[in-house]
């Protein structure tokens, strides 16, 4: 009887150890899947960030060109106005 109890305890102990090892394996797989997903998300965010930075750079260039055009138009209008005034004198 005592042998049977001891054998049963040992078997239960072995099963618990095996169960713990399997649970650790499952957790490890979940963590690896989570890490993979996080890396994909990070790569996607980096790509999106780069796209937005490129778009912002393009918009800045366009803004600067428009400012230069505005300045040129203003200068030309000022010159034309001065020329018109000098012709009237």
Buried (B, 14 or more C-beta within 10 A) or exposed (E): EEEEEEEEEEEEEEEEEEEEEEEEEEEEEEEEEEEEEEEEEEEEEEEEEEEEEEEEEEEEEEEEEEEEEEEEEEEEEEEEEEEEEEEEE
